[in-house]
């Protein structure tokens, strides 16, 4: 099981690294815009990402 967790972490790092690798200026602008959002908006975005991840994991299992 620990191999699966490390594989998942590695895949997340690959996906997260694609933005700054391919379009660094666009990625920087997106991060700047996100940093200006209120806390509640960021919590909603984070919650949606968690739910989407859980749905994907449950479909894949």
Secondary structure, 3 states (H helix, E strand, C coil): CHHHHHHHHHHHHHHHHHHHHHCHHHHHHHHHHHHCCCHHHHHHHHHHHHHHHHHHHHHHC
